[in-house]
Amino acid sequence: MANERTFSYLTTQLRSHAALHPRRTALIIDGRPDLLYGDWDRQSEALARGLLAAGTPRGTRIGIFFGDLDWSDYAVAYLGVLKAGGTVVHLPADIPVAELERRARQCGMAGIVHGRIPPPATGAVDWTRPLDELTVAGDEPVDLAHRPDDDAEIVYSSGTTGLARAVVVSHQNLATAGGPPSVMAHDEPAPMVASVGLGITASATTVSMVLNATPTTLALAPPGDAERMAALIERHAASTIMMTPHLAVLMVRDGVHRRHDLTSVTTVATASAFLHPALAAALLDVMPRAKVVGAYSASQAKPAVTIGTFDPKRPMSVGRPAPGTHVLITDARGAELPTGEVGRIWLRSEGAPPRVRVDEGPESEGVPAGGWCDTGDLGHVDEDGELYLFDRESDAVDTPDGLVSTLQVESAVFEHEAVADVAVVGTPAGVAAAVVPMAGAADDPARLLAALAAHAAGRLAAHEIPGTVLLADALPRNALGKVVKREIQTWFAATAAPSAADVTDNTGGALS
């Protein structure tokens, strides 16, 4: 039992924060009632009481389904299921019924707690009930002890390269989610501001971060709403903000800094995808007092993470391992590579590694011994221990002249002032790019494409230059804001005899 005292569970953290700061606001939800620490603790106790009264066995896997900005109920359900000894399965609000049933079967999900809108009707679970119907009032706290290796939650990967994969996270790993205390600490009087969708890895990590940090207040903007995010930053004079790289694209593209004062920001925290250097530089231009801090990890490697501050001298760096995290670079057979050589990136935490369900597909070949988690990415480490990202292994383009990093090509294209967004993919014909132009930049498509070709030629090797460029209204993205590149590949497959002068809308259909 000594190991149990080396860290605090999320349930313990919530009780502690509620006892010390019952009237402090935990979550400011745009357009919804705010959530106080005391109410969060009390309401989650009521749900735990109801689940236990219904005879819910310890370890029961229970889905939580909340949409829109129902953060308050989501946070209550999350901690309530944990307090009852259950395992939380996070479900996004836009989940199709077939995917819900797949996850229910994989996880052995018994039931689903939901908000105002119920999940898709399915017989794959025994019950679905609204949060309010499950709560039972009472004064005595639920006193259910957890063990470090008990299953706390199941999160799913983003699914950008195939079916989303389930990752089973223990209480020990959940208690250290969000990074080390030095990263999570937030002692500023102003709230942090974030824009995060519900029911995904990012929302789970956000709740963990709030509870693992110094008791703080988090103001939440609607997912992907750059205008509202900027308005909240100005209203609260926020010093710390959290955003996805996609939201950074929207903030820069839409020029929100011209309508809102963002000069209070001193820290911009990003995660979920690689932040292209041109975007990081653009954020620093509109938030001159800020530093841009990125966290690199993978769902299956939680809580292992690298933390880095954007440095234009090291544009592809994703930082150094946080305390307790280790990085390994190997070849395809699992043999460690020398410093500077590009290979598979593996992460390992000193805590117990999360467990990826074996029925979701084969693990990577060449797994090194020692509890390492395959990130699915390629990269290298320099002499200082800095990790540099090369590309997603499945996205890198194999050409006769060498492997091409789509991330590096995207970063080069992003530097052009007419580019609002870009995604680079591999096709049978080679490297291809889908570009979202800035407003008005595509009035003369031929001229824009010629300018992009000249720009790329000045920054990339010949085999890296996209042979086909399509102009699009928008890029397909998932709930995390990540580009779904397999959909973009279908655009190029559907375009007959593509050339550098092709122009498409966001469905991939050629425009005349």
C-alpha positions, 0 to 999 in steps of 0.5 A, spaced: 500 500 500 506 504 500 505 506 493 498 508 493 501 514 498 506 516 492 500 520 488 493 523 489 487 520 485 483 525 481 477 523 486 482 525 492 484 532 489 477 534 487 475 533 495 481 537 497 480 543 492 472 543 494 474 542 502 479 548 501 476 552 496 468 550 495 466 557 492 472 557 487 469 557 480 472 551 477 469 551 470 466 558 466 462 555 461 460 559 455 453 560 455 452 555 461 452 555 468 459 555 471 461 549 476 464 551 483 469 546 486 464 545 492 458 543 487 462 539 483 464 535 489 457 534 492 454 533 485 459 527 483 458 524 490 450 524 488 452 520 482 456 515 485 451 514 491 446 512 485 450 508 481 452 504 488 445 504 490 443 501 483 448 495 485 454 497 480 460 493 481 467 495 482 470 496 475 464 497 471 465 500 464 460 506 464 460 511 458 459 518 459 455 522 453 455 529 453 455 534 447 455 542 446 458 545 452 455 541 457 462 541 461 459 542 468 455 535 467 460 532 463 465 533 469 460 531 474 459 524 471 466 523 470 468 524 477 462 521 479 463 514 475 470 514 478 468 515 485 463 509 484 469 505 482 467 505 475 471 505 469 469 511 465 469 511 457 469 517 454 464 518 448 464 524 443 457 527 441 457 526 434 459 518 434 455 514 429 451 508 432 456 503 429 462 506 432 458 507 439 456 499 438 463 497 436 466 501 442 461 498 447 463 491 445 470 492 445 470 495 452 464 491 455 460 497 456 454 496 461 451 503 460 451 510 459 450 516 463 448 522 458 446 529 458 440 533 455 441 529 449 441 521 449 446 517 445 444 514 439 439 508 440 443 501 441 442 495 444 449 494 445 449 496 452 444 494 458 442 501 460 442 509 458 440 514 463 440 521 464 445 524 469 439 527 474 435 520 474 442 517 477 443 521 483 442 520 490 442 525 495 446 524 502 451 527 507 456 521 507 461 521 502 462 515 498 468 512 501 471 507 496 478 506 496 482 505 489 488 502 487 494 505 483 493 499 477 485 500 477 482 501 471 480 509 471 478 510 464 478 508 457 480 514 451 480 513 444 485 515 439 483 520 434 482 515 428 486 519 423 489 513 420 484 508 421 479 505 426 480 509 433 484 505 438 482 504 445 487 505 451 486 503 458 488 508 463 490 506 470 488 511 476 496 512 477 497 514 470 490 518 470 493 522 476 499 524 473 495 526 466 497 533 463 504 534 465 508 535 471 506 539 476 511 545 474 507 545 467 500 544 470 501 550 476 497 556 474 497 561 480 495 567 476 488 570 478 485 570 471 482 564 469 485 560 463 482 560 457 481 554 452 477 551 447 476 543 447 471 539 445 467 534 449 468 526 450 475 526 447 482 525 449 483 532 450 477 533 454 479 528 459 486 531 459 483 538 461 479 535 467 485 531 469 489 538 468 484 542 472 484 537 478 492 536 478 494 543 478 493 548 483 486 549 484 484 554 478 479 556 474 478 554 466 474 558 462 471 554 456 469 557 449 465 553 444 470 548 440 473 551 434 470 558 435 476 563 434 472 569 435 469 567 442 476 564 444 479 571 443 473 575 446 474 570 453 481 572 453 480 579 452 474 579 458 478 575 463 485 578 461 487 571 461 495 570 461 494 562 459 490 559 454 490 552 451 488 551 444 489 546 438 493 548 432 487 548 428 484 553 432 491 557 431 489 557 424 483 560 425 485 565 429 491 567 425 486 566 418 480 570 421 484 576 424 481 576 431 487 580 434 484 586 430 478 586 434 480 583 441 486 585 445 490 579 446 496 582 449 495 579 456 497 572 454 504 570 456 503 562 455 500 559 449 499 551 450 498 547 444 497 539 443 493 534 439 497 535 433 504 539 430 504 546 430 507 549 424 513 554 425 509 559 421 503 558 425 507 559 432 511 565 429 504 568 427 501 567 434 507 570 437 506 576 433 499 577 435 501 576 442 507 579 443 508 577 451 507 570 450 511 564 449 508 558 445 509 551 449 507 545 446 506 538 449 507 531 445 505 525 446 500 519 444 494 516 447 497 510 448 503 513 451 499 517 457 502 520 461 509 520 458 510 527 454 515 531 452 514 539 453 517 544 449 517 552 448 517 554 440 524 556 438 525 558 431 532 556 431 529 549 432 522 549 428 521 542 428 523 540 435 517 538 440 521 539 446 524 534 451 522 529 456 518 531 462 520 528 468 518 521 468 518 520 461 523 517 456 524 517 449 527 511 444 528 512 437 529 505 433 529 502 426 523 498 424 526 491 427 526 495 434 534 496 435 536 503 438 538 508 433 544 513 434 543 520 435 541 524 429 538 518 425 530 518 424 526 512 426 520 510 430 519 514 436 517 510 442 515 513 449 515 510 456 513 513 463 516 511 469 509 509 472 505 503 469 504 503 462 497 504 459 494 498 456 492 498 448 486 493 447 489 487 443 483 486 439 484 492 436 489 490 431 496 488 431 501 491 434 507 494 431 513 489 429 520 490 432 517 492 439 523 494 444 523 490 451 521 495 457 514 497 456 515 502 450 509 505 447 509 506 439 507 513 438 506 511 430 511 517 429 518 518 426 523 523 429 530 523 431 533 526 438 539 531 438 545 531 442 542 535 447 536 530 448 531 534 444 526 530 440 524 532 433 518 530 429 519 528 422 512 525 420 507 520 422 509 514 419 503 512 415 503 519 412 511 520 410 511 519 403 516 514 400 519 517 393 525 514 389 529 520 392 528 519 399 522 519 404 519 526 404 516 529 411 509 531 409 510 536 416 516 539 413 513 540 406 506 543 410 511 548 414 514 550 408 508 552 404 505 555 410 510 560 410 507 563 404 502 569 406 497 567 401 496 560 405 491 560 410 491 552 411 495 546 408 495 539 408 500 534 404 499 527 402 502 522 398 499 519 392 501 514 387 504 520 383 508 522 389 507 528 393 501 532 393 498 538 397 491 541 398 491 548 400 486 553 403 487 560 401 487 566 405 481 570 403 481 573 396 488 570 394 484 565 390 481 570 385 486 568 380 488 561 381 493 560 376 497 566 379 496 563 386 498 556 384 504 559 380 506 563 386 506 557 391 510 553 386 516 558 386 515 559 393 516 551 394 522 551 389 525 556 394 525 552 400 524 544 398 528 539 395 526 537 388 523 531 390 519 534 396 515 539 392 508 537 391 507 535 384 499 536 384 496 542 388 488 543 389 485 549 392 480 548 397 475 551 402 476 547 408 480 541 410 476 535 413 478 535 420 476 530 426 473 532 433 480 534 435 482 538 430 486 534 426 486 533 419 483 527 416 489 525 411 485 519 408 479 523 406 484 528 402 487 522 398 480 521 396 480 528 393 486 526 389 484 520 387 477 523 384 481 528 380 482 526 373 489 527 370 491 532 376 495 537 374 498 543 378 493 548 375 487 543 378 482 547 383 477 544 388 472 545 393 472 542 400 469 536 397 474 534 392 470 536 386 474 539 380 471 546 379 471 549 372 
